[in-house]
Amino acid sequence: MPTKIRIDDLEILRSAAAEKDQIIAELEEMVAALQAISAGAPSYDGQFAPRIKDLGAMEMAQIQGIIQRERESASYLRMKADAFEQAEQANLEGLAGLHAALWESVDRFGDASLMPLYLLRGSKPPHTSDLEWWRLTPYERETYLESLRLEWARFLAGRSVSQVHAVRPTRELLEEEFQIYLFGLPKGFGPVEKPLSALPEYPAASFDADHGVAQYFPVTFLGENFPKPLNHYNLCGLLSIGHIMNGSYENVIGTFRDLRTTVSWVEEVDGQEVVKTSASGGDMLRHNAGASLANLEDLLKDYGWEAETIGKYESDPLWWHENDRTLDATAAHVAAYLDEGKTIIPLINLEGHAAAVNHGFLEANYPTDGGPHKRTNHFVEILEVFPTRDGSQVVRVFNPFYNREEFYTWDHFSRAWDGPGVGEFRAVVASQPSPDP
């Protein structure tokens, strides 16, 4: 049977419309009074009456504008009340009124706990100025918000997110990403203001006090067989794995210390640089060397993960394009792996020059801004790929250099990932161990 109409909600709307009718009536009385005053104004040498009439005409024009807006607002409120009443009458399950309209929007456009509050409440979007919002009629406001809700649905549908982290997205992060979806990433990169994750505080303060680089710190927990202090500069690969393991970086570094894996480093012997090799992860740590893609593969496999290197080398087990290794990776390739539940740790170029404007960010192998630059092999973890409204793509990564999440346009990110020596779109692609039956 038809549901009972919620009189309280409907009466609020209709009472508000009636109040606006009263305001309109009072304003119309003011207009009539102004007309009488300006028409009867005495004239002194032909100056006073015309001036009064001009002022009256200006005031009446402003008041007429207000009257028109109040009429539109009252009409809108009555239209909403009628729509809610019809919705309630048609609802056979008892969900009715204003809240029914709200939850209908939720069903259409996504989880209410994640949708930006301004879309749920129908209030002014953060990117709209007060003046712009005031100039819109109620109908125009609702039309604009409805278009944003549709864009929100498209944004959610286009996200590809790493599934190895059991972290639910927050409204704050999604709202930040939605603004990028709508308006792009002007600089091409930047830190995430409301990140989901970071590694815990490192065991000692960074010894690079001038720049506060997070990944430079004394590895004090490695044991008696390691020199003290062992200030390490090249832990990006192991810290990226630690982030994948949801923050257990001490366990990861300790596991790598005991791992049988081929490592290499450079020593100076009789004034000559000599490449040394070993089958011990501990030797890599002792000599302040960095991990390779193969080392990260071995480490992940030691944890029971499946891991393979992907890239453009003939020797790489996986290629981005199955039948042509020379073709570059695309954002769609990366998104496909994320959608399959895999995680990706790319070998990429970091701006390593301390005087560079973009120090610590990922940067193109051959930047053209003319400033100081230093190419540096670096590992990050790709957390997400999502589209923008204009069809471009944005990547969210965890960067251990500053222990933070960062956004990059695909154009910026791919230029940092490509090139000889650093990049060639090489990465480790890994899958979590299958759960025990």
C-alpha positions in Angstrom: 0.0 0.0 0.0 1.2 3.6 -0.5 3.5 4.9 2.2 2.4 7.6 4.6 3.6 11.0 3.5 6.2 12.5 5.9 4.3 15.8 6.6 7.2 17.3 8.6 9.7 17.3 5.7 7.2 18.5 3.2 5.8 21.2 5.5 9.3 22.6 6.0 9.7 23.0 2.3 6.3 24.5 1.8 6.6 26.8 4.8 9.9 28.1 3.5 8.2 28.8 0.2 5.4 30.7 2.0 7.9 32.8 3.9 9.5 33.7 0.6 6.0 34.7 -0.7 5.8 37.1 2.3 9.2 38.5 1.5 8.2 39.1 -2.1 5.0 40.9 -1.0 7.0 43.2 1.3 9.5 43.9 -1.4 6.7 44.8 -3.8 5.3 47.2 -1.3 8.8 48.8 -1.1 8.9 49.2 -4.9 5.4 50.9 -4.8 6.6 53.3 -2.1 9.7 54.1 -4.0 7.7 54.9 -7.1 5.5 57.2 -5.1 8.4 59.0 -3.5 10.3 59.5 -6.7 7.2 60.7 -8.6 6.3 63.3 -6.0 9.8 64.6 -5.4 9.9 68.5 -5.5 12.1 70.2 -8.0 14.5 73.0 -7.3 16.0 74.6 -10.4 15.3 71.3 -12.2 17.9 69.4 -10.3 16.5 67.6 -7.3 13.6 65.7 -8.8 15.6 64.0 -11.6 18.3 63.0 -9.1 15.7 61.4 -6.8 14.0 59.6 -9.7 17.4 58.2 -10.8 18.2 56.9 -7.4 14.7 55.5 -7.1 15.1 53.7 -10.4 18.4 52.2 -9.3 17.0 50.9 -6.0 13.9 49.5 -7.8 16.0 47.6 -10.3 18.0 46.0 -7.5 14.9 45.1 -5.6 13.2 43.7 -8.7 16.3 41.4 -9.1 15.9 40.2 -5.5 12.2 39.6 -6.1 12.9 37.5 -9.2 15.4 35.3 -7.3 12.9 34.9 -4.4 10.2 33.9 -6.8 12.5 31.3 -8.4 13.6 30.0 -5.0 10.0 29.7 -3.8 9.0 27.9 -7.0 12.0 25.5 -6.6 11.1 24.7 -3.0 7.5 23.9 -4.0 8.7 21.8 -7.0 11.0 19.8 -4.6 8.2 19.3 -2.1 5.9 18.0 -4.9 8.7 15.7 -6.1 9.3 14.3 -2.6 5.5 13.7 -2.1 5.3 11.8 -5.4 8.3 9.8 -4.5 6.8 8.8 -1.2 3.5 7.9 -2.7 5.3 5.6 -5.2 7.6 4.0 -2.6 6.1 0.6 -1.6 8.8 -0.2 0.9 8.4 2.8 3.2 11.6 4.7 2.3 10.4 8.2 1.7 11.0 11.9 1.9 14.2 13.8 1.7 16.3 10.9 2.9 14.9 8.7 0.2 16.1 11.2 -2.4 19.5 11.3 -0.7 20.0 7.6 -0.7 18.8 7.4 -4.3 21.8 9.6 -5.1 24.0 7.4 -3.1 22.9 4.3 -5.0 23.6 6.0 -8.3 26.9 7.7 -7.4 28.7 5.6 -4.8 29.3 4.9 -1.1 27.9 7.7 1.0 30.8 7.4 3.5 33.3 8.3 0.7 31.4 10.8 -1.4 32.4 14.5 -0.8 30.1 16.1 1.7 29.2 18.9 -0.6 27.8 16.4 -3.1 25.8 14.7 -0.4 24.5 17.9 1.2 24.0 19.8 -2.0 26.2 22.6 -0.8 28.7 24.9 -2.5 31.7 22.9 -4.0 35.1 24.0 -2.7 36.3 25.1 -6.1 33.3 27.5 -6.6 33.5 31.0 -5.1 30.8 32.4 -2.9 30.0 35.0 -5.5 29.7 32.4 -8.3 27.5 30.3 -6.1 25.2 33.2 -5.1 24.7 34.1 -8.7 23.2 30.7 -9.5 19.5 30.0 -9.2 18.5 27.0 -7.1 17.8 25.1 -10.3 21.2 25.9 -11.7 22.9 24.9 -8.5 21.2 21.5 -8.5 21.9 21.0 -12.1 25.6 21.7 -11.6 25.8 19.4 -8.5 24.1 16.6 -10.5 26.7 16.9 -13.2 29.4 16.7 -10.6 27.8 13.6 -9.1 28.0 12.0 -12.6 31.6 12.9 -12.8 32.2 11.4 -9.4 30.8 8.1 -10.6 33.0 8.2 -13.7 36.0 9.0 -11.5 35.4 6.0 -9.1 34.8 3.7 -12.0 38.2 4.7 -13.6 40.4 4.1 -10.5 42.8 1.1 -10.5 44.3 0.6 -7.0 46.9 -1.7 -5.6 45.1 -4.4 -3.7 48.0 -5.6 -1.5 47.3 -2.9 1.1 44.3 -3.6 3.4 43.6 0.1 3.7 40.2 1.5 2.8 40.4 4.8 1.0 39.4 7.9 2.9 36.9 10.6 1.9 39.8 13.1 2.2 42.0 11.3 -0.3 39.2 10.7 -2.8 38.1 14.3 -2.6 41.7 15.4 -3.3 41.9 13.0 -6.2 38.5 14.1 -7.5 39.8 17.7 -7.7 42.7 16.4 -9.8 40.2 14.4 -11.9 38.2 17.6 -12.6 41.1 20.1 -13.0 44.3 18.2 -13.6 47.7 18.3 -11.8 49.1 21.8 -12.8 52.8 21.2 -12.0 52.7 17.6 -13.2 53.6 16.2 -9.8 53.2 17.0 -6.1 52.9 15.4 -2.6 49.6 13.8 -1.5 48.0 16.1 1.1 45.9 13.3 2.7 47.9 10.1 2.2 46.7 6.7 3.2 50.0 5.3 4.4 53.7 5.9 5.2 56.4 3.9 6.9 56.6 4.2 10.7 59.1 6.6 12.2 62.6 5.3 11.4 64.8 4.1 14.3 66.9 7.2 14.3 66.6 10.7 13.1 67.8 11.3 9.5 71.5 12.1 9.5 71.0 14.3 6.4 69.8 17.2 8.6 70.1 19.8 5.8 67.4 18.0 3.6 65.7 15.7 6.0 65.8 12.8 3.5 63.8 10.0 5.1 65.5 7.1 3.5 68.9 8.1 4.8 69.3 6.7 8.3 71.6 4.7 10.5 70.8 1.0 10.3 71.4 0.4 14.0 69.5 -2.8 14.3 71.5 -5.1 11.9 73.7 -6.6 14.6 77.3 -6.7 15.9 78.8 -7.8 12.5 78.0 -4.4 11.0 80.0 -1.3 11.4 78.7 1.4 13.7 77.4 3.8 12.7 76.3 2.4 9.4 74.6 5.4 7.7 72.8 4.0 4.7 71.9 5.9 1.5 70.5 3.2 -0.8 67.6 1.6 1.0 64.8 2.7 -1.5 64.2 -0.9 -2.8 64.0 -2.5 0.6 61.9 0.3 2.0 59.5 0.0 -0.9 59.2 -3.8 0.0 58.7 -2.7 3.6 55.8 -0.5 2.5 54.3 -3.4 0.6 54.5 -5.5 3.8 52.5 -2.7 5.5 55.3 -1.1 7.4 57.6 -3.9 8.5 60.8 -2.3 7.1 63.1 -3.5 10.0 62.0 -7.1 9.3 62.5 -6.6 5.6 66.0 -5.2 6.0 66.9 -8.0 8.5 65.6 -10.6 6.1 67.6 -9.2 3.3 70.7 -9.2 5.5 70.4 -13.0 5.7 69.3 -13.6 2.1 71.3 -15.5 -0.5 71.2 -13.3 -3.5 73.8 -11.9 -5.9 74.8 -8.4 -5.0 77.5 -6.1 -6.3 79.2 -2.9 -5.1 82.2 -0.7 -6.1 85.4 -0.5 -4.1 88.5 1.5 -4.7 91.6 -0.7 -5.0 95.0 0.9 -5.7 93.3 4.0 -7.0 91.1 2.0 -9.3 87.3 1.4 -9.0 86.7 -2.3 -8.9 83.3 -4.0 -9.0 82.9 -6.6 -6.2 80.3 -9.3 -6.0 78.9 -11.6 -3.3 76.0 -13.9 -2.7 75.0 -12.2 0.6 72.5 -9.5 1.0 74.4 -8.5 4.2 77.4 -7.5 2.0 75.2 -5.1 0.0 74.2 -3.5 3.3 77.8 -3.3 4.7 79.0 -1.6 1.6 76.2 0.9 1.3 75.1 -0.4 -2.1 71.7 -0.5 -3.6 69.4 -3.5 -4.4 68.8 -4.5 -8.0 65.5 -5.7 -9.6 66.8 -9.3 -9.2 67.5 -8.7 -5.5 63.9 -7.5 -4.9 62.6 -10.5 -6.8 64.6 -12.9 -4.6 63.5 -11.0 -1.4 59.8 -11.2 -2.4 60.1 -14.9 -3.2 61.7 -15.5 0.2 58.4 -14.1 1.7 56.4 -16.5 -0.5 55.3 -14.0 -3.1 55.4 -14.5 -6.9 57.7 -12.0 -8.5 59.1 -11.3 -12.0 60.9 -8.5 -13.7 59.0 -6.8 -16.5 60.6 -4.3 -19.0 62.0 -3.8 -22.5 65.1 -5.9 -22.3 65.3 -9.1 -24.3 66.3 -11.0 -21.1 63.3 -9.7 -19.1 60.8 -12.5 -18.3 57.9 -10.2 -19.0 57.3 -7.5 -21.6 54.6 -4.9 -21.5 53.6 -5.8 -25.1 53.6 -9.5 -25.4 54.9 -9.7 -29.0 57.1 -6.6 -29.1 59.5 -5.8 -26.3 60.5 -2.5 -27.8 57.2 -0.8 -27.1 56.7 1.4 -24.0 54.5 0.7 -21.0 51.2 2.7 -20.9 49.0 3.7 -18.0 46.5 1.1 -19.2 49.2 -1.7 -18.8 50.0 -0.6 -15.2 46.3 -0.4 -14.4 45.6 -3.9 -15.7 48.3 -5.4 -13.4 46.9 -3.5 -10.4 43.4 -4.7 -11.3 44.7 -8.3 -11.3 45.8 -7.8 -7.7 49.5 -7.3 -8.4 51.9 -4.7 -7.1 54.5 -2.9 -9.2 57.9 -1.6 -8.0 59.5 0.4 -10.9 63.2 1.3 -11.3 62.9 4.9 -12.0 64.9 8.2 -12.1 65.0 10.4 -9.0 66.2 14.0 -9.0 69.2 13.5 -6.7 70.9 16.9 -6.9 70.4 18.6 -3.5 70.2 22.1 -5.1 67.6 21.1 -7.7 64.1 22.6 -7.3 62.6 19.1 -7.6 65.0 17.4 -5.3 63.6 14.1 -4.1 60.8 13.9 -6.7 60.8 11.6 -9.7 62.2 13.5 -12.7 62.8 12.9 -16.4 66.1 11.3 -17.4 66.9 14.3 -19.4 65.2 17.4 -17.9 65.3 20.5 -19.9 64.7 23.3 -17.3 68.4 24.2 -17.3 69.0 23.8 -13.5 71.3 21.5 -11.7 70.4 17.8 -12.0 71.7 14.4 -10.9 70.3 11.2 -12.3 69.7 8.6 -9.6 68.4 5.0 -9.8 65.4 4.7 -7.5 62.6 2.4 -6.5 59.0 3.4 -5.6 55.8 1.5 -5.3 52.9 2.3 -7.6 49.7 2.5 -5.6 47.1 3.7 -8.1 46.3 4.9 -11.6 43.2 7.1 -12.2 42.0 9.1 -15.2 41.2 12.8 -15.4 38.1 14.3 -17.0 40.1 15.3 -20.1 41.3 11.7 -20.6 44.9 11.9 -19.3 46.1 9.7 -16.5 47.5 10.3 -13.0 49.7 7.9 -10.9 49.9 7.8 -7.1 53.1 6.3 -5.7 54.8 5.7 -2.4 58.2 7.3 -2.5 60.6 6.2 0.3 63.0 9.1 -0.3 60.8 11.4 1.8 58.5 8.6 3.2 55.4 10.0 1.5 52.8 9.4 -1.2 53.0 11.5 -4.3 51.0 12.3 -7.5 52.4 12.4 -11.0 50.8 12.8 -14.4 51.5 9.8 -16.6 53.5 12.1 -18.9 55.8 13.1 -16.1 56.0 9.7 -14.6 56.7 7.9 -17.9 59.6 10.3 -18.8 61.2 9.5 -15.5 60.7 5.8 -16.1 62.1 5.7 -19.6 65.7 5.9 -20.9 69.0 3.9 -20.9 70.6 3.0 -17.6 67.7 4.3 -15.6 64.3 3.0 -16.4 63.5 1.4 -19.8 60.1 0.8 -18.1 61.6 -2.0 -16.0 59.9 -3.0 -12.7 59.2 -6.0 -10.4 55.6 -7.2 -10.7 54.6 -9.3 -7.7 51.6 -11.1 -6.3 50.8 -11.9 -2.7 51.0 -15.5 -1.5 47.7 -17.5 -1.9 45.8 -17.7 1.4 45.9 -21.1 3.1 42.9 -23.2 2.2 
